[in-house]
Amino acid sequence: MSRNTSIQTPARTPRPARTPMIGAESAEVTAAEVTALEAQVSRPVTLQQIADHLGVGLATASRALSGTGSVAPRTRAEIVRTAQEMGFDPNPSAQRLAKGRCDATIGIFSTILDLGVGTRKLQIIQQRLGERGFDMPVYAYRGSSVDPRYQATMLRMLCRQNYRALICGSSWFLNEDAVRELNRYLGGGGLMVAYSYSYELPFACDQVILDLEDALHQSARHLLELGHRRLGYFFGGTRGKNRTPRDEGFERALHEYGARRREEWVFAGAGHTEHELDGELAAQQFLALPARNRPTGVCIVNDTAAAAFVAVVQDAGVRVPEDLSVVGHDDRAIARFCRPALTTVSHPVEAIAERVVEMLCERLDGVYDGPPRIEKICGQLIVRSSTGPPP
């Protein structure tokens, strides 16, 4: 698949203003859960403590728990029982170092697992690395609705696994403590490749970035070129205070054509995992406006949300595209099969996933050992039958 990229090498030091955002939802993780995780990471029971407790040598305790070497059956049973009672959790890094480091595993984590393009990227990356013989466990964190300490603690546990490398995916909502843990991992010689949306992440590692500002600029400009000047915009999640690259791309296109953004035409969702529900909510907001005060074109940042939006407004008697033009985003299969078929801006899922794997393997194979690379990938406008001239 071809990709439109702009490459910056060496990478610039990321600006503080571009740190990933912290969400505002309520915490799902209790203080007790976080405390238990922190205790597991920072104060584990050691093999030496077990040996001291039983009055045996460290080597004897090690042989008993690993099942290697000669240890009397009664002694072995007593050591195993005591280790279980004391909550001993073998350090995976130490085990791998003792046995010779295992280089066949690459860990991948993401702050968001959606039902669409995000998960599809993970599938492709897993498949490509699996073809090269790697195991690839996936760790997913619960985005913004999490105690800030939870992310850092879980990342600390992940970094202790001593995997060959890490892949950091879709890393909005990483808080400062989590970012600090990953930078500590990188500073200690760890290898990581990241992919994200619009922002350069605050890590000195190779990154592949989808340009969302360009995507919204393309979709808004398409409607403006058709003659629309009354444009609406559905940005996906809940309404926030921070401006996003999507906002910037949408408003840049309006400015180029002498149009202006109107807040009553900016529709918000409720952060549903099923994007269709947010599309329905946006359609209800659109229909609540007086008919004479509605936009004639709408940019919707997700194809499944756009398909639901179109279905709801059509059921209410609004014709698409005769009364209202709609542009989706991502070019998912639903965009081709809904009626009318959706004009959309593609999300180059395969190109992003393939490039992440290429960058990582170039590092692993010694093909490239230079400074961190930042590559931006842009989608392409695909015109179908959901857009036309304004009424």
Number of C-alpha atoms within 10 A of each C-alpha: 6 7 15 13 16 11 13 12 12 12 17 12 11 14 11 9 9 12 20 19 15 16 16 12 13 10 14 11 15 11 13 9 12 19 14 11 17 19 13 16 16 11 9 15 17 15 19 15 15 21 19 12 11 14 10 14 12 15 12 18 26 18 15 21 16 11 11 10 11 10 14 10 10 8 15 19 14 13 23 16 12 16 21 10 9 13 12 17 14 15 15 13 16 14 15 15 11 9 9 9 14 13 13 14 19 22 22 22 21 25 19 19 20 13 11 16 18 16 16 16 22 20 13 17 22 22 15 15 19 15 10 11 11 17 17 20 11 14 15 14 19 17 22 22 16 20 20 21 18 24 26 22 22 20 20 20 17 17 19 15 17 23 22 17 19 24 23 20 25 21 23 20 24 24 22 17 16 20 20 17 19 22 17 14 19 17 12 9 9 17 20 24 23 26 27 22 19 20 24 24 29 19 20 22 18 24 27 28 23 23 22 25 20 23 26 30 21 21 28 26 20 20 25 22 11 14 16 23 20 20 25 24 27 23 20 20 16 14 13 10 5 8 8 14 19 20 17 16 21 26 18 20 22 20 11 11 14 10 16 16 17 12 9 14 21 19 24 19 20 15 14 14 14 13 24 18 18 27 31 21 20 29 23 16 16 22 15 10 13 8 10 7 11 18 23 24 30 27 26 26 25 27 29 26 26 31 26 21 24 27 19 19 19 15 9 12 9 16 15 21 19 14 17 24 27 29 32 28 28 22 24 19 10 14 24 16 11 17 14 19 17 28 26 32 26 18 23 21 20 17 16 25 20 16 18 25 18 14 20 21 15 13 18 14 9 10 10 13 10 10 12 18 18 23 22 22 23 22 24 19 20 15 16 15 16 24 25 23 17 19 11
